[in-house]
Amino acid sequence: MAVKTIWPVDHTCGHHADRDLSDRPADRRAGFAEWLARQRCLYPLPHAPGQP
């Protein structure tokens, strides 16, 4: 079974980002992804095609 390294992060502003968390210990990736989602969104860039 493969270990998940790419985690979806849905910010409260509605921005979505898939983050590569392979540099973090496997047992801490889910918690870090949840923490990232609660942080202020730092992506005022135009959305990628297919994103709102």
C-alpha positions as CSV (number, residue, x, y, z in Angstrom):
1,M,0.0,0.0,0.0
2,A,1.4,3.4,-1.0
3,V,1.7,6.1,1.6
4,K,-0.2,9.2,0.8
5,T,2.0,12.2,0.2
6,I,-0.3,14.7,-1.6
7,W,-3.0,16.1,0.6
8,P,-6.0,18.3,-0.4
9,V,-6.2,21.6,1.6
10,D,-9.5,23.5,1.4
11,H,-9.1,26.9,3.0
12,T,-12.0,28.7,4.6
13,C,-12.0,31.3,1.8
14,G,-12.8,28.5,-0.6
15,H,-9.4,28.2,-2.2
16,H,-8.3,24.6,-2.8
17,A,-4.7,23.4,-3.0
18,D,-3.1,20.0,-3.3
19,R,0.0,20.1,-1.1
20,D,3.0,17.7,-1.3
21,L,3.6,16.8,2.3
22,S,6.3,14.2,1.6
23,D,8.8,16.2,3.6
24,R,6.7,15.6,6.8
25,P,6.6,12.4,8.8
26,A,3.8,10.1,7.5
27,D,2.0,10.1,10.9
28,R,1.8,13.9,11.0
29,R,0.6,14.7,7.5
30,A,-3.2,14.6,8.1
31,G,-2.9,16.9,11.1
32,F,-0.7,19.3,9.2
33,A,-3.1,19.4,6.3
34,E,-5.9,20.2,8.7
35,W,-3.8,22.9,10.3
36,L,-3.0,24.4,6.9
37,A,-6.7,24.6,6.0
38,R,-7.3,26.8,9.1
39,Q,-4.6,29.2,8.3
40,R,-5.0,32.5,6.5
41,C,-5.1,31.8,2.8
42,L,-1.9,33.1,1.1
43,Y,-3.1,32.4,-2.5
44,P,-4.5,35.7,-3.9
45,L,-3.3,34.4,-7.3
46,P,-5.7,33.7,-10.1
47,H,-7.3,30.3,-9.8
48,A,-6.1,27.5,-12.0
49,P,-8.3,26.4,-14.9
50,G,-11.3,24.5,-13.6
51,Q,-11.3,26.2,-10.2
52,P,-13.7,28.9,-9.1
